[in-house]
Amino acid sequence: MDTTPFFVELTDWSPVNPDLTLGRVFVERTLLQRIKPEHLHHALQSHAIGNWGLVPMAIAKLNGEASEHGGPILSLFNVQDVTRFVVVTKGNPPRTEVTGW
């Protein structure tokens, strides 16, 4: 039986001048095996400063409202048009999860 956790806490990185507090950051274990750390760090930095990547306009609007009034904030990124992943920050205290497909 595999007892490996699905998510791994990212402890060796923090955003520079964030507009959004990410809190503890957890990344899907299999995603860590598929993308380079610099791609992940770039996406997290973008998310933290309000660049939500490839989300549709309707989600960007909801993100803007959530930034001001609270609620989940979602970003969508891809790496070389092959690996897509979502960054979601939610909760109080905040927690950020990164999952891919």
PADREN-967815 format. One record per residue: y, z, x of N, C-alpha, C in turn; residue in three letters. Coordinates in steps of 0.05 Angstrom, whole numbers, padded with zeros to 5 digits, always signed. Atoms other than C-alpha are relative to their C-alpha. Example, Ala and Ser with C-alpha at 12.3 -4.5 7.8 and 13.67 -1.06 7.14 Angstrom:
residues 2
-00024+00000+00018-00090+00156+00246+00024+00000+00018ALA-00024-00001-00016-00021+00143+00273+00022+00014-00015SER
//
This chain:
residues 101
-00024+00000+00017+00000+00000+00000+00025+00000+00018MET-00025+00002-00016+00068-00021+00028+00020+00021-00010ASP-00019-00020+00008+00116+00038+00027+00028-00006+00013THR-00025+00007-00012+00173+00000+00062+00021-00002-00022THR-00021+00002+00020+00238+00009+00024+00010-00028-00004PRO-00010+00027+00006+00266-00052-00011+00027-00004+00013PHE-00027+00002-00012+00337-00037+00015+00001+00016+00025PHE-00005-00014-00025+00360-00017+00084+00029+00007+00001VAL-00028-00008-00002+00424+00022+00094+00012-00012+00025GLU-00014+00012-00023+00473-00015+00139+00019+00022+00010LEU-00016-00022-00011+00503+00039+00184+00016-00008+00025THR-00013+00008-00025+00528-00001+00244+00024-00018-00004ASP-00022+00018+00005+00586-00037+00211+00019+00012-00021TRP-00019-00008+00021+00649-00022+00172+00023-00021-00001SER-00020+00021+00003+00704-00068+00144+00027+00008+00014PRO-00026-00004-00012+00772-00077+00177+00022-00003-00021VAL-00021+00000+00019+00832-00060+00133-00009-00009-00028ASN+00010+00008+00027+00794-00063+00067+00019+00007-00022PRO-00014-00006+00025+00827-00067-00001-00019+00015-00019ASP+00021-00012+00016+00761-00043-00031-00017+00018+00017LEU+00018-00019-00014+00721+00018-00010-00028-00008-00007THR+00027+00008+00005+00650-00005-00002-00019+00023-00003LEU+00019-00023+00001+00619+00064+00005-00024-00006+00018GLY+00025+00005-00015+00548+00064+00031-00009-00028-00007ARG+00008+00028+00003+00522-00007+00041-00030-00002+00005VAL+00029+00004-00001+00450-00026+00027-00006-00030-00002PHE+00006+00029-00002+00420-00094+00044-00030-00003-00005VAL+00028+00007+00005+00355-00124+00018-00014-00006+00026GLU+00014+00003-00025+00305-00119+00074-00007-00029+00007ARG+00008+00027-00005+00281-00191+00067+00024-00018+00006THR-00025+00015-00006+00353-00217+00068+00008+00004+00029LEU-00007-00005-00028+00364-00184+00135-00017-00018+00019LEU+00018+00017-00016+00306-00226+00162+00008-00030-00002GLN-00006+00028+00005+00336-00291+00135+00028-00009+00009ARG-00027+00007-00008+00409-00288+00156+00008+00015+00025ILE-00010-00013-00024+00446-00272+00220+00019+00022-00007LYS-00018-00023+00006+00484-00206+00223+00029-00009-00003PRO-00028+00009+00003+00550-00243+00233+00006-00012-00027GLU-00004+00011+00027+00541-00280+00167+00002+00023-00020HIS-00001-00023+00017+00528-00214+00132+00026+00015+00003LEU-00025-00014-00005+00587-00180+00165+00024-00015-00010HIS-00022+00017+00010+00633-00238+00148+00002+00003-00031HIS+00000-00002+00029+00612-00235+00075+00010+00027-00009ALA-00008-00027+00008+00621-00160+00071+00030+00004+00005LEU-00029-00002-00006+00690-00164+00104+00016-00016-00021GLN-00014+00015+00021+00710-00219+00055+00000+00015-00026SER+00003-00015+00025+00685-00178-00004+00020+00024+00000HIS-00017-00024-00002+00724-00117+00021+00029-00006-00001ALA-00029+00007+00002+00790-00155+00024+00007-00017-00024ILE-00006+00013+00025+00783-00188-00043-00005-00030-00001GLY+00009+00028+00000+00755-00256-00024-00029+00001-00010ASN+00026-00003+00012+00696-00260-00071-00018-00024+00002TRP+00018+00023-00006+00666-00324-00044-00001-00020-00022GLY+00006+00022+00018+00635-00372-00093-00002+00008-00030LEU+00002-00009+00028+00641-00332-00158+00017-00019-00018VAL-00015+00016+00019+00664-00371-00220+00027+00014-00006PRO-00026-00011+00006+00736-00361-00242-00001+00024-00020MET+00003-00022+00019+00714-00316-00300-00008+00026+00014ALA+00008-00024-00015+00680-00268-00252+00022+00009+00018ILE-00022-00007-00017+00739-00270-00205+00021+00016-00016ALA-00018-00014+00018+00783-00249-00264-00010+00029-00006LYS+00012-00026+00005+00736-00192-00281+00001+00018+00025LEU-00003-00015-00025+00736-00171-00207+00028+00011+00003ASN-00027-00009-00002+00811-00168-00208+00006+00023-00018GLY-00004-00022+00019+00811-00124-00269-00015+00025+00010GLU+00016-00022-00010+00756-00080-00239+00014+00013+00025ALA-00014-00010-00023+00797-00073-00175+00022+00020-00008SER-00022-00016+00009+00854-00043-00215-00009+00024-00017GLU+00007-00019+00020+00817-00004-00269-00028+00013+00004HIS+00028-00010-00005+00747+00009-00240-00020-00018-00013GLY+00022+00016+00010+00681-00025-00252-00012-00015+00023GLY+00014+00015-00022+00632-00068-00212+00016-00024+00009PRO-00012+00023-00012+00658-00121-00165-00022-00016+00013ILE+00021+00017-00008+00614-00180-00150+00010-00024+00017LEU-00006+00024-00017+00617-00233-00094-00025-00016+00003SER+00022+00018-00004+00573-00293-00082+00005-00016+00025LEU-00003+00015-00025+00561-00325-00014-00025-00016+00005PHE+00024+00014-00009+00514-00375+00017+00002-00005+00030ASN+00001+00006-00028+00492-00390+00088-00013-00027+00003VAL+00010+00027-00005+00484-00463+00106-00013-00012-00024GLN+00010+00011+00025+00472-00480+00033-00030+00005-00005ASP+00028-00006+00003+00403-00450+00039-00005+00027-00012VAL+00004-00027+00009+00406-00375+00029+00025+00009-00015THR-00022-00011+00015+00450-00348-00026-00004+00030-00003ARG+00002-00029+00004+00466-00275-00034+00024+00011-00015PHE-00020-00014+00016+00505-00228-00078+00007+00026+00012VAL-00010-00026-00009+00548-00169-00057+00012+00013-00025VAL-00010-00015+00024+00561-00117-00112+00007+00028+00009VAL-00010-00027-00005+00603-00055-00105+00005+00013-00028THR-00003-00014+00026+00600-00004-00162-00003+00030+00004LYS+00005-00029+00001+00600+00069-00179+00022+00017+00012GLY-00019-00019-00010+00638+00131-00162-00017+00025+00009ASN-00011+00015-00023+00627+00145-00105-00011-00028+00002PRO+00009+00028-00002+00622+00071-00089-00025-00004+00016PRO+00024+00008-00014+00558+00039-00066+00000-00030-00001ARG+00001+00029-00001+00550-00033-00044-00029-00009+00006THR+00027+00011-00004+00485-00072-00050+00002-00030+00005GLU+00001+00028-00007+00470-00140-00020-00029-00010-00005VAL+00027+00011+00006+00412-00181-00049+00002-00030+00002THR+00001+00029-00004+00391-00253-00036-00021-00013-00017GLY+00021+00016+00013+00350-00308-00066-00002-00027+00013TRP
//
